[in-house]
Amino acid sequence: MRDSQITGKERLEHIQQAIADIEAFTKDSSKETYLNDPVLIHATLFKFAIIGEAIIHVDLPELKKIVEQILANEF
């Protein structure tokens, strides 16, 4: 199964992409516009689901190592 072969770093990249997608989806939307657009709501909720699913599979020691690398600009 491919899922078990995804590294913590790859999962964090998926999270980063999902965040960028949410920002792109919502950048020109007011709260009212957002709340009246079911497609936009579902698209952003889907990306939040991706974030949630990805983060639960990142091993904490691996996450700590990656965060340390990010802080040291080595990511």
C-alpha positions as CSV (number, residue, x, y, z in Angstrom):
1,M,0.0,0.0,0.0
2,R,1.5,3.3,-1.1
3,D,0.2,5.2,2.0
4,S,2.6,3.4,4.3
5,Q,5.5,4.5,2.2
6,I,4.7,8.3,2.5
7,T,7.4,9.9,4.7
8,G,6.7,12.5,7.4
9,K,8.4,15.1,5.2
10,E,6.1,14.3,2.3
11,R,3.1,14.5,4.6
12,L,4.2,17.9,5.8
13,E,4.5,19.0,2.2
14,H,0.9,17.8,1.6
15,I,-0.1,19.9,4.6
16,Q,1.8,22.9,3.2
17,Q,0.1,22.5,-0.2
18,A,-3.3,22.2,1.4
19,I,-2.7,25.4,3.4
20,A,-1.7,27.2,0.2
21,D,-4.8,25.9,-1.6
22,I,-7.0,27.1,1.2
23,E,-5.4,30.5,1.0
24,A,-5.8,30.6,-2.8
25,F,-9.4,29.5,-2.6
26,T,-10.4,32.2,-0.1
27,K,-8.1,35.1,-0.8
28,D,-10.8,37.1,-2.6
29,S,-13.7,36.0,-0.5
30,S,-15.4,37.9,2.2
31,K,-17.0,36.0,5.1
32,E,-20.4,36.5,3.5
33,T,-19.2,35.3,0.1
34,Y,-17.6,32.3,1.6
35,L,-20.6,31.3,3.6
36,N,-22.9,31.6,0.6
37,D,-20.7,29.4,-1.7
38,P,-21.2,25.7,-0.9
39,V,-18.5,24.7,-3.4
40,L,-15.9,26.9,-1.7
41,I,-17.0,25.6,1.7
42,H,-16.6,22.0,0.7
43,A,-13.3,22.6,-1.1
44,T,-11.8,24.2,2.0
45,L,-13.2,21.5,4.3
46,F,-11.7,18.9,2.1
47,K,-8.3,20.5,2.4
48,F,-8.7,20.7,6.2
49,A,-9.5,16.9,6.2
50,I,-6.2,16.4,4.2
51,I,-4.3,18.4,6.9
52,G,-5.9,16.4,9.7
53,E,-5.3,13.0,8.0
54,A,-1.7,13.9,7.2
55,I,-0.7,15.2,10.6
56,I,-2.0,12.1,12.5
57,H,0.4,9.9,10.5
58,V,3.6,12.0,11.2
59,D,5.7,10.4,13.9
60,L,6.3,12.8,16.7
61,P,10.1,12.3,16.9
62,E,10.2,12.7,13.1
63,L,8.0,15.8,13.3
64,K,10.3,17.3,15.9
65,K,13.4,16.6,13.7
66,I,11.7,18.2,10.7
67,V,10.7,21.3,12.7
68,E,14.2,21.6,13.9
69,Q,15.4,21.4,10.3
70,I,12.9,24.1,9.2
71,L,14.1,26.4,12.0
72,A,17.7,25.8,10.9
73,N,16.6,26.5,7.3
74,E,17.6,23.0,6.2
75,F,14.2,21.7,5.0
